Amino acid sequence: MALVEARQLTKVFRRPDKPPGLAGALRHLATRRYVEKVAVDHVDLSIEAGEAVAYVGPNGAGKSTTVKLLSGILQPTSGEVRIGGLVPQDDRMAVAHRIGVLFGQRTQLWWDLPVADSLAVLRDLYGVDEGTYRKRLKRFDEVLGLDDLMAVTGRKLSLGQRMRADLAAALVHGPEVVYLDEPTIGLDLSVKDRVREFFRELRDEGTTVMLTSHDLADIEGFCRRLVIIDEGRIVFDGDLEAVKDEFARDRILHVHTETRVDPDRVRAVLPGAVVAAGESPLWHSIRFDRFAITAGQAVAAVTGIAAVVDFRIDEPGIEDVIRRVYSGELRLAAETDAETDSEPDVEGSGEPDAVVTAP
Ligand SMILES: Nc1ncnc2c1ncn2[C@@H]1O[C@H](COP(=O)(O)OP(=O)(O)OP(=O)(O)O)[C@@H](O)[C@H]1O
């Protein structure tokens, strides 16, 4: 069994449908109407020990709600979660020792206590021995510059300082599973780099990490697996590099030549490339499939036609793929099949095959 297991996990929020104003409030008292929001919709998710998983989706997709369900903060409407075989909603204390949660938008530090006291309370709550605690604090200080913050009360921390202290609070008990929900929001670039390095160390030590972020730089180079949620449903679950290879194949060479270049001559030597005018008559942009044409071949092709003054190459990014999934341009193969094919998939193993297709 995987370390983190969600089966058909569903959360429906119900909120009062109150017309505005006093009259509306009175009418609501009489009629009591509610609107329902399915925030997480029959999510199946298995995370093996030691995996680093990126969990991304547009605003309101259901990411934070999933994290709250997986950590036992919220009760599911239906479906279930197991962490190491335990149900977090039922075995709160046992599971709390095994997981760490960081919400970038919310603090778990005590507002009126200095950071040192907040961390000490957590140390005692989790029963961390003094030697281990000191070692962890030293490490947090090395990566997060924690010492400077220890005497500052929660309410006086800037956003970036608060995030660093909150990270320490989430990890003080050495959890084996860590959920990081927007962990670099509001951090300046140098702190972001340090925090990302820290995450890589955690992963390399075997900690299981689920990372939610709108900043895809948090994800690239850190998570091998990408899960995309949209409107509460998982629309993609697979290997991040494989997605890039499949759907972010193009590179663009922007090239500045000494004399004008006839685009047809470039097309003739680079079959399949798309040649367009650049920012000035002496600049061209050449889009090519990086698996069919190497960057060297593309540059050499232009050099054979005119002297090259300058060039740069734009690499494909996961941003572009994710943007296309969000916009509906790319969809899960399984979804497409379901719409066009009513036959059950008799051979299907039930495992997501990590395929996205253009509709
Ligand atoms: N306590 C709540 N009561 C009612 N609706 C809620 C509650 N919490 C979340 N929702 C709704 O559930 C949906 C999913 O919210 P959630 O916070 O999980 O999204 P998210 O993917 O984390 O979004 P973001 O990227 O903006 O943080 C949203 O429509 C949100 O308004």
The ligand as an ORCA input file, in Angstrom:
! r2SCAN-3c Opt
* xyz 0 1
  N     -14.612     26.544      3.801
  C     -15.135     26.669      2.580
  N     -16.448     26.918      2.429
  C     -17.012     27.029      1.201
  N     -16.302     26.906      0.048
  C     -14.988     26.669      0.141
  C     -14.331     26.524      1.411
  N     -13.004     26.289      1.181
  C     -12.851     26.262     -0.157
  N     -14.026     26.488     -0.774
  C     -14.268     26.506     -2.219
  O     -13.795     25.277     -2.754
  C     -13.137     25.485     -4.007
  C     -11.711     24.939     -3.915
  O     -10.983     25.779     -3.011
  P      -9.432     25.533     -2.702
  O      -9.023     26.538     -1.686
  O      -9.223     24.100     -2.386
  O      -8.771     25.852     -4.110
  P      -7.221     26.010     -4.503
  O      -7.008     25.140     -5.697
  O      -6.364     25.774     -3.328
  O      -7.199     27.527     -4.955
  P      -6.014     28.651     -4.888
  O      -5.002     28.258     -5.933
  O      -6.749     29.883     -5.277
  O      -5.483     28.657     -3.496
  C     -13.204     26.974     -4.280
  O     -14.325     27.212     -5.114
  C     -13.443     27.590     -2.911
  O     -14.182     28.777     -3.005
*
